[in-house]
Amino acid sequence: MQSLLELSFEHQAEACVLIDPYENSVVLANRVASELLGYGRKEFQQLSASDLFLDQLPVMVVFTEAVLTNGSDWCSDIVCYHRHGDPISVEMNGRRLVDEERVYVVVSIADREALLTQREKAEALQLHRAGIRRWKTIENIFQEIERENALILSAAGEGIYGVNADGKTTFINPAAERMLGYKADDLFGKDIHSAIHHSHSDGSPYASKTCPIYAAFADGEVHFVDDEVFWRKDGRPLAVEYTSTPIDDNGELVGAVVIFRDISDRKEAEAKLRSALAEVEALRNRLELENAYLLEEIHNEHNYKEIVGGSAAILNIVRQIELVAPTAANVLISGESGTGKELIARAIHESSDRSHRPLIRVNCASIPRELFESEFFGHVKGAFTGAVADRTGRFELADGGTLFLDEVGEIPLELQSKLLRVLQEQQFERVGDNLTRCVDVRVIAATNRDLKIEVAQQTFREDLYFRLNVFPIESVPLRLRIDDIPLLATHFTRRACEKFNKASTELTKANMHALQSYHWPGNIRELINVIERAVILSINGRLQLDLPQSSTVVRKAKVSDHTGNPSILSDKECQRRARDNIITALKTCNGKVFGSDGAAKLLDVKPTTLASRIKRLKIEKSEFV
């Protein structure tokens, strides 16, 4: 059984529709609504409320908002659509209905054409009955027009107010009251500029003579401003855009109508967009720098791209790589020049969980002292002469990845403390900038120096040494892994043939014997050069090895002949004599290596070179102090 209320709704003389404005749905429609709009009862419940009004939806939204705000409203100029798409000009009355904390809108819909016909008949009848009632009808029409205008003004979502030629407020609509926090009575007849438009957004005074709102009734032009502030009653700024339109009364400018809207959300969205675009731009610049860096790395000639060898020394290095790669520990790779320290660093990076980010390489020996800080940490425009643009440093490029510091012993002592701070705190500032940037960088360092000696000589910070030397790896010289030479030589020969577009060439036993008999002071780098030179000079697939004979190990030493020619020494004898010579120099200088009175000066070699030889030959300097 239907309830009495449902029966009453069903048998209303006017078309009635119950709408849920928040769900945009039709809850219920009566019989007259079905006849007027052509939908069945169940079809109504499957519709969105907006389906009934299509392009009239903005007017319907204003009408609905007015009903929800005021409790009821009326609209006489709206079009709804029949099921078959035919437009129907209608009048609507709406009332707010609250049921169990849900809010609905009951809309009565009347065919405007039918109403006009009825009104015309009634008006004709009234005019026929009494002439004076005709004037009453005309008066009602004007009242109706005034009422409609008042409803529209009240229902508008934008703030609207009027000013006369003296700048006094003549009217203000509810939306303007809500946005500004003022009641209409607070502003009627008062100078509205001094109340809501007295200052710019930065707080500086805004003179009324420069106000575009007042200018409208001075020059008769429409003025539109898209970014200013009005001031609320509580003193807070309200970001607005507004249009000031002059009011003309028979050629006389008597005031202006101002329509404004709150653009705070738009401004916030624009700020977020600018921030997002700045972040995207920064990321794009970073990716471009990384790409440029990687292209530079590609064009650089690397020794090799994979570890080749099966000797015990190489297998031990591989085991060390497998142990340390999954961790975040810093690694210090030491060894002579040309032994493949960078290859070990690349293998560690590619085996780590940072392999999706780049390995950024810095050759510390090639950076001028005055540019170290800029190279490591970057700089901002104008930080120093020649800084014409912002620059991203290598630490920032390596964020999330690995930074390889080749020849780390070349870093100037005064900058080592800054490097230490980044390693400890993972924070830095660009040169000329106060902004502290955070990074997540793993550091792998390499050196051909003995940093322990450097620490003792106070040319390298001890705390930085221990920070880098968390996991040490010794890169073995080629002369201590002679068994790997056949594999290495074959690998580099194949690469050289591809590089120089030469026919495939095989190494002979004689070639291998010659290569394994040489002591390789330049290590892997020298081996690559020898192989590439041999491939270039090869004829009919035969390699022409060109090894410095003065450095070749001679298996059997020859004694002096009867003519008095000097004997030829074996490599072992040469090394023994070199060791004895260094010991003699150390004894003479009381174990001192560096300085004008050090052994390096006496032997006419670089102190770092002598320190490396002392370590290689296992000479204890302390014995000569």
C-alpha positions in Angstrom: 0.0 0.0 0.0 1.3 3.4 -0.9 1.4 6.0 1.9 -0.9 9.0 1.9 2.1 11.2 1.2 3.2 9.1 -1.8 -0.4 9.2 -3.2 -0.5 13.0 -2.6 2.8 13.4 -4.5 1.6 11.1 -7.3 -1.7 13.0 -7.9 -0.4 16.5 -7.8 -1.9 18.7 -10.5 1.6 19.9 -11.6 4.5 17.9 -12.7 6.7 17.2 -9.7 10.2 15.7 -9.5 12.1 14.8 -6.3 15.9 15.4 -6.9 19.0 14.5 -4.9 21.2 17.5 -5.7 24.4 15.9 -4.2 24.0 12.6 -6.1 22.7 14.4 -9.2 19.9 11.8 -9.4 16.1 11.7 -9.8 14.6 10.0 -6.8 10.9 10.2 -7.7 8.6 11.7 -10.4 4.8 11.8 -10.5 2.4 11.0 -13.3 2.1 14.5 -14.7 5.9 14.7 -14.9 5.9 11.4 -16.9 3.3 12.8 -19.3 5.1 16.2 -19.7 8.6 14.7 -20.2 7.8 11.3 -21.8 9.7 9.1 -19.3 8.2 6.2 -17.4 8.5 6.0 -13.6 11.4 3.6 -13.6 13.1 5.5 -16.4 13.2 8.6 -14.3 15.0 6.8 -11.5 17.7 5.7 -13.9 18.4 9.3 -15.1 20.8 11.9 -13.8 19.1 15.1 -12.9 21.4 16.9 -15.4 20.0 14.7 -18.2 16.7 16.7 -18.0 18.4 20.0 -18.6 21.5 19.3 -20.8 22.8 22.7 -21.9 20.7 24.5 -19.3 22.7 22.8 -16.5 24.4 26.1 -15.3 21.0 27.8 -14.8 19.7 24.7 -13.0 22.8 24.6 -10.7 22.2 28.3 -9.8 18.5 27.5 -9.2 19.3 24.5 -7.0 21.9 26.4 -5.0 19.3 29.2 -4.4 16.8 26.6 -3.1 19.3 24.9 -0.8 20.4 28.3 0.5 17.0 30.0 0.9 14.7 27.0 1.4 12.8 27.7 -1.8 13.1 29.4 -5.1 11.4 30.0 -8.4 12.6 30.2 -12.0 10.6 31.2 -15.0 13.1 31.0 -17.8 14.6 27.6 -18.3 14.4 24.8 -20.8 14.1 21.1 -20.0 14.1 18.4 -22.6 11.6 15.7 -23.6 12.6 12.1 -23.8 12.8 12.5 -27.6 15.1 15.6 -27.3 12.4 18.3 -27.9 13.0 21.4 -25.8 10.2 22.5 -23.4 10.2 26.0 -22.0 9.1 25.7 -18.4 8.7 27.5 -15.1 9.9 25.8 -11.9 9.3 26.2 -8.2 11.6 24.4 -5.9 11.6 23.7 -2.2 14.2 22.2 0.1 13.2 18.9 1.8 15.2 17.4 4.7 14.6 13.7 5.4 16.7 11.8 7.9 19.7 14.1 7.5 19.5 13.9 3.7 18.6 17.0 1.7 16.4 16.8 -1.4 14.9 19.4 -3.7 11.2 19.1 -4.8 10.7 20.8 -8.1 7.3 21.7 -9.6 7.5 22.0 -13.4 5.0 23.8 -15.5 4.9 24.2 -19.3 5.5 27.9 -19.8 3.6 28.0 -23.1 0.5 26.5 -21.4 0.9 28.9 -18.5 1.2 31.9 -20.8 -1.9 30.8 -22.6 -3.7 30.5 -19.3 -2.4 33.9 -18.2 -3.4 35.6 -21.4 -6.9 34.2 -21.1 -7.1 35.3 -17.5 -5.8 38.7 -18.4 -8.3 39.1 -21.3 -11.1 38.1 -19.0 -9.9 40.5 -16.3 -9.6 43.4 -18.8 -13.0 42.6 -20.1 -14.4 42.6 -16.6 -12.8 45.8 -15.3 -10.4 48.2 -17.0 -8.7 49.2 -13.8 -7.6 45.6 -13.2 -5.6 45.9 -16.4 -3.3 48.3 -14.6 -3.0 45.9 -11.7 -1.8 43.2 -14.1 0.8 45.5 -15.7 2.0 46.4 -12.2 2.2 42.7 -11.4 4.3 42.1 -14.5 6.8 44.7 -13.5 6.9 43.3 -10.0 7.5 39.9 -11.5 10.4 41.2 -13.5 11.8 42.8 -10.4 11.4 39.6 -8.4 13.1 37.6 -11.1 16.0 40.0 -11.2 16.3 39.8 -7.4 16.3 36.0 -7.5 19.0 35.9 -10.2 21.1 38.4 -8.2 20.7 36.3 -5.0 21.3 33.0 -6.7 24.5 34.1 -8.6 27.6 32.3 -7.5 29.8 35.3 -8.2 30.1 38.3 -5.9 28.2 41.3 -7.2 28.0 44.8 -5.9 27.2 48.2 -7.2 28.7 51.6 -6.6 27.4 55.1 -7.5 29.4 57.9 -9.0 30.6 58.9 -5.6 32.0 55.4 -4.9 29.2 54.6 -2.4 27.8 51.0 -2.2 24.3 50.7 -3.7 23.7 47.0 -3.4 25.6 43.7 -2.6 24.5 40.2 -3.2 24.7 37.2 -0.8 27.7 35.6 -2.6 29.7 38.8 -2.0 28.6 38.8 1.6 29.8 35.3 2.1 33.2 35.9 0.4 34.0 39.2 2.0 32.5 38.5 5.5 30.5 41.7 5.5 26.7 42.0 5.8 25.0 44.2 3.2 24.1 46.7 5.9 27.8 47.1 6.8 28.5 48.5 3.3 25.4 50.2 2.0 26.0 53.9 1.4 29.7 53.6 2.4 32.9 53.9 0.4 33.6 50.3 -0.6 37.1 51.0 -1.8 38.3 52.0 1.6 36.7 48.8 3.1 37.8 46.0 0.7 40.2 47.5 -1.9 42.4 49.8 0.1 45.8 47.9 -0.3 47.7 45.9 -2.8 48.6 42.3 -2.1 52.0 43.4 -0.7 50.3 45.7 1.8 51.2 49.0 -0.1 48.3 51.6 -0.3 46.0 51.4 -3.3 44.8 54.9 -4.2 41.2 55.1 -5.3 42.2 57.4 -8.2 44.1 54.4 -9.7 41.4 51.9 -9.0 40.0 50.3 -12.2 36.6 49.9 -10.5 36.2 53.7 -10.1 37.7 54.2 -13.6 34.7 52.5 -15.1 32.3 55.3 -14.3 34.9 57.9 -15.1 35.9 56.8 -18.6 32.9 54.7 -19.5 35.0 51.6 -20.3 34.7 48.0 -19.0 37.7 47.2 -16.9 38.8 43.5 -16.3 41.5 42.6 -13.8 42.5 39.0 -13.4 44.9 39.1 -10.4 44.2 41.4 -7.4 43.1 41.1 -3.8 40.0 42.3 -1.9 40.3 42.4 1.8 37.9 40.5 4.0 36.3 41.9 7.1 38.7 39.9 9.3 41.7 41.4 7.5 42.6 38.4 5.4 43.3 38.9 1.7 41.0 37.3 -0.9 42.6 36.6 -4.3 40.0 37.8 -7.0 39.5 38.5 -10.6 36.8 41.1 -11.4 35.0 43.1 -14.1 33.8 46.6 -13.5 31.1 47.7 -15.9 29.8 51.3 -16.1 26.1 52.1 -15.7 24.8 54.6 -18.2 21.6 56.6 -17.6 20.6 58.5 -20.7 24.2 59.3 -21.5 25.3 60.0 -18.0 27.7 57.7 -16.1 26.0 57.2 -12.7 28.0 54.3 -11.3 29.3 50.8 -12.0 28.5 47.1 -11.4 31.3 44.9 -10.1 31.3 41.1 -10.6 34.1 39.3 -8.9 35.1 35.7 -8.1 37.4 34.0 -5.6 40.5 32.7 -7.4 42.3 31.4 -4.3 42.0 27.8 -5.5 43.2 28.8 -8.9 46.2 30.6 -7.5 47.0 27.7 -5.3 46.7 25.3 -8.3 48.9 27.7 -10.4 51.5 27.8 -7.6 51.5 24.0 -7.4 51.7 23.8 -11.2 54.7 26.2 -11.2 56.4 24.2 -8.5 55.7 21.0 -10.4 57.0 22.5 -13.6 60.1 23.8 -11.8 60.7 20.3 -10.5 60.2 18.8 -13.9 62.5 21.4 -15.4 65.1 20.6 -12.7 64.7 16.9 -13.4 64.9 17.5 -17.2 68.1 19.5 -16.7 69.5 16.8 -14.5 68.6 14.0 -17.0 70.2 16.1 -19.8 73.4 16.5 -17.8 73.4 12.8 -17.0 72.8 12.1 -20.7 75.6 14.4 -21.7 77.9 12.8 -19.1 77.1 9.3 -20.2 77.6 10.3 -23.9 81.0 11.7 -22.8 81.8 8.4 -21.0 80.8 6.5 -24.1 83.1 8.5 -26.3 85.9 8.0 -23.8 88.1 5.0 -24.4 87.6 2.5 -21.6 90.1 -0.2 -21.0 87.6 -3.0 -21.2 83.9 -3.6 -20.2 84.2 -6.9 -18.4 86.7 -8.6 -16.1 88.7 -11.2 -18.0 90.9 -13.7 -16.3 91.0 -16.9 -14.3 94.0 -16.5 -12.1 93.8 -16.9 -8.3 94.3 -13.1 -8.0 91.4 -12.3 -10.3 89.1 -14.9 -8.7 89.8 -13.3 -5.3 88.9 -9.9 -6.6 85.6 -11.3 -8.1 84.8 -12.8 -4.7 85.4 -9.4 -3.0 83.2 -7.7 -5.5 80.4 -10.2 -4.9 80.7 -9.6 -1.1 80.7 -5.8 -1.1 78.5 -5.0 -4.1 75.1 -5.6 -2.4 76.1 -3.3 0.5 76.3 0.5 0.7 79.9 0.4 2.0 82.5 2.7 0.5 85.3 0.9 -1.3 88.9 1.9 -1.8 90.6 0.3 -4.8 94.4 0.6 -4.8 96.9 -0.5 -7.3 99.3 0.6 -10.0 98.2 2.7 -13.0 96.6 0.6 -15.8 95.6 -2.4 -13.6 91.8 -1.9 -14.2 90.7 -0.1 -11.0 87.8 1.6 -12.9 86.7 -1.8 -14.2 86.5 -3.1 -10.7 84.4 0.0 -9.7 82.0 -0.6 -12.6 81.6 -4.2 -11.7 80.7 -3.3 -8.1 78.2 -0.7 -9.3 76.6 -3.0 -11.9 76.3 -5.8 -9.3 74.6 -3.4 -6.7 71.0 -2.4 -6.3 72.1 1.1 -7.6 72.8 -0.2 -11.1 69.6 1.5 -12.4 71.2 4.8 -11.7 74.5 6.1 -13.3 78.0 5.5 -12.2 79.5 9.0 -12.3 83.3 9.1 -12.7 85.5 12.0 -11.5 89.2 12.0 -12.4 90.5 14.0 -9.5 94.0 14.3 -11.1 92.5 16.3 -14.1 90.5 18.9 -12.2 92.2 22.3 -11.5 92.5 23.0 -7.8 90.3 26.1 -8.0 87.5 24.2 -9.7 87.4 21.2 -7.4 84.5 22.4 -5.3 82.4 23.5 -8.3 83.1 20.1 -10.0 82.1 18.1 -6.9 79.1 20.2 -5.6 78.1 22.5 -8.5 77.6 26.2 -8.4 74.9 28.8 -9.0 74.9 31.5 -11.6 77.2 34.4 -10.6 79.0 32.5 -7.9 82.3 33.4 -9.4 83.7 34.9 -12.6 82.7 32.7 -15.5 79.7 31.1 -13.7 77.2 32.2 -16.3 74.6 29.6 -15.5 73.7 27.1 -12.7 75.8 23.9 -12.8 74.9 20.6 -11.3 77.9 18.9 -9.5 79.0 15.3 -9.7 77.5 14.4 -6.3 74.1 15.6 -7.4 74.4 13.7 -10.7 75.2 10.6 -8.8 72.2 10.8 -6.4 70.8 7.4 -6.0 73.8 5.9 -7.8 77.6 5.6 -7.4 80.4 8.2 -7.5 83.8 6.9 -8.6 86.7 9.1 -7.4 89.6 8.1 -9.6 93.0 9.2 -8.2 91.4 10.3 -5.0 94.8 11.1 -3.5 95.0 14.2 -5.8 92.2 16.0 -3.9 93.6 19.1 -2.3 93.9 18.9 1.5 91.8 21.9 2.1 88.8 20.3 0.2 89.1 16.9 1.8 87.1 18.1 4.9 84.2 19.1 2.6 84.3 15.7 0.9 84.3 14.1 4.4 81.2 16.1 5.4 79.3 14.9 2.4 80.3 11.3 3.0 79.2 11.6 6.6 76.0 13.6 6.3 75.1 13.1 2.6 74.4 16.9 2.4 76.2 19.7 0.6 75.7 23.3 -0.8 76.5 24.5 -4.3 79.1 27.1 -4.5 77.5 30.5 -4.0 74.2 29.0 -2.7 72.8 28.7 0.9 70.4 25.8 0.0 71.4 22.5 1.6 70.8 19.6 -0.7 70.5 16.0 0.4 71.8 13.1 -1.7 72.2 9.4 -1.5 75.5 8.5 -3.0 77.8 5.5 -2.6 81.5 6.4 -3.1 84.1 4.1 -4.7 87.6 5.6 -4.7 90.8 4.5 -6.5 94.4 5.5 -6.1 97.8 4.4 -7.2 99.3 6.0 -4.1 99.9 4.5 -0.7 97.4 6.6 1.3 98.8 5.3 4.6 102.1 7.0 3.8 100.2 10.1 2.7 98.3 10.1 6.0 101.6 9.8 7.9 103.0 12.7 5.8 99.9 14.7 6.7 99.0 15.2 3.0 95.8 13.2 3.3 93.3 13.4 6.1 93.3 10.3 8.3 89.5 10.5 9.0 88.8 10.7 5.2 91.1 7.7 4.6 89.2 5.6 7.1 85.8 6.8 5.7 86.9 5.7 2.2 88.7 2.5 3.2 85.7 0.7 4.6 86.3 -2.2 2.2 89.8 -2.2 0.5 90.5 -4.0 -2.7 93.9 -4.4 -4.2 94.1 -4.3 -8.0 96.8 -6.8 -8.9 99.5 -5.8 -11.5 99.6 -7.8 -14.7 103.1 -9.2 -14.0 101.6 -11.0 -11.0 98.8 -12.6 -13.1 100.9 -13.9 -16.0 98.4 -16.8 -16.4 95.7 -14.4 -17.5 97.7 -12.9 -20.4 96.5 -15.5 -23.0 92.9 -14.8 -22.1 93.4 -11.0 -22.0 95.5 -11.0 -25.2 92.8 -13.0 -27.1 90.1 -10.8 -25.8 91.8 -7.5 -26.8 92.9 -8.9 -30.2 89.3 -9.7 -31.0 88.2 -6.2 -29.9 91.0 -4.5 -31.9 90.1 -6.4 -35.0 86.5 -5.2 -34.7 87.6 -1.7 -33.9 90.0 -1.3 -36.9 87.9 -3.5 -39.3 90.7 -6.1 -39.6 90.3 -9.7 -40.4 90.2 -12.0 -37.4 93.7 -12.8 -36.2 94.9 -15.6 -34.0 97.8 -15.3 -31.6 100.6 -17.8 -32.0 102.5 -19.7 -29.2 105.5 -17.5 -30.0 103.3 -14.4 -29.5 102.0 -15.7 -26.2 105.6 -16.6 -25.0 106.7 -13.1 -25.9 103.8 -11.5 -24.1 104.3 -13.7 -21.0 108.0 -12.9 -20.9 107.5 -9.2 -20.6 107.1 -7.6 -17.2 104.4 -5.0 -18.2 105.2 -1.8 -16.3 102.1 -0.2 -17.9 99.9 -3.2 -17.0 96.6 -3.8 -18.8 96.7 -0.4 -20.5 100.1 -1.2 -22.0 98.9 -4.6 -23.1 95.9 -3.0 -25.0 98.3 -0.6 -26.7 100.7 -3.4 -27.7 97.8 -5.6 -29.1 96.2 -2.7 -31.0 99.5 -1.7 -32.5 100.2 -5.3 -33.5 96.7 -5.6 -35.2 97.2 -2.4 -37.1 100.6 -3.7 -38.3 99.4 -7.2 -39.0 99.9 -8.7 -42.5 97.9 -11.6 -43.8 96.6 -12.3 -40.3 100.0 -12.4 -38.7 100.6 -10.2 -35.7 103.7 -8.0 -35.5 104.3 -7.6 -31.8 106.5 -4.7 -30.9 107.7 -5.1 -27.3 110.5 -2.9 -25.8 113.4 -5.3 -25.7 115.2 -3.4 -22.9 112.4 -4.3 -20.6 111.9 -8.0 -21.6 112.8 -10.6 -19.1 115.6 -12.7 -20.4 115.4 -16.2 -19.1 119.1 -16.9 -19.2 121.5 -14.2 -18.3 124.6 -13.9 -20.5 127.9 -13.3 -18.9 130.5 -10.8 -20.3 132.4 -12.1 -23.3 136.1 -11.8 -23.8 135.8 -8.5 -25.5 134.8 -6.9 -22.2 131.1 -6.2 -23.1 128.8 -5.7 -20.0 126.7 -8.7 -19.0 122.9 -8.6 -19.6 120.9 -8.8 -16.3 117.7 -10.7 -15.8 114.6 -8.9 -14.6 114.9 -10.4 -11.2 118.5 -9.1 -10.9 117.3 -5.7 -12.1 114.6 -5.6 -9.4 117.1 -6.7 -6.8 119.5 -3.9 -7.8 116.7 -1.4 -7.9 115.6 -2.4 -4.4 119.2 -2.2 -3.1 119.5 1.3 -4.7 116.3 2.5 -3.0 117.5 1.1 0.4 120.8 2.9 0.0 119.0 6.2 -0.7 116.7 5.7 2.3 119.7 5.0 4.6 121.4 8.2 3.3 118.2 10.2 4.0 117.4 8.5 7.3 114.2 7.0 5.9 112.8 10.3 4.6 111.0 10.2 1.2 109.5 13.6 0.6 111.2 17.1 0.7 114.4 18.6 -0.7 116.5 16.3 1.5 114.4 13.2 0.9 115.2 10.0 -1.0 112.9 10.9 -3.9 115.0 14.0 -4.6 118.2 11.9 -4.4 116.8 9.3 -6.9 115.3 12.1 -9.1 111.8 10.5 -9.1 108.4 11.8 -7.9 107.9 11.2 -4.2 104.6 9.4 -4.9 106.3 7.1 -7.4 109.0 6.3 -4.9 106.4 5.6 -2.2 104.6 3.2 -4.6 107.9 1.4 -5.3 108.7 1.1 -1.6 105.4 -0.5 -1.0 105.7 -2.8 -4.0 109.2 -3.9 -3.0 108.0 -4.4 0.6 110.7 -2.1 2.0 110.1 -0.9 5.6 111.2 2.8 5.9 111.1 2.6 9.7 114.3 0.5 9.6 116.3 3.5 8.3 115.0 6.2 10.6 
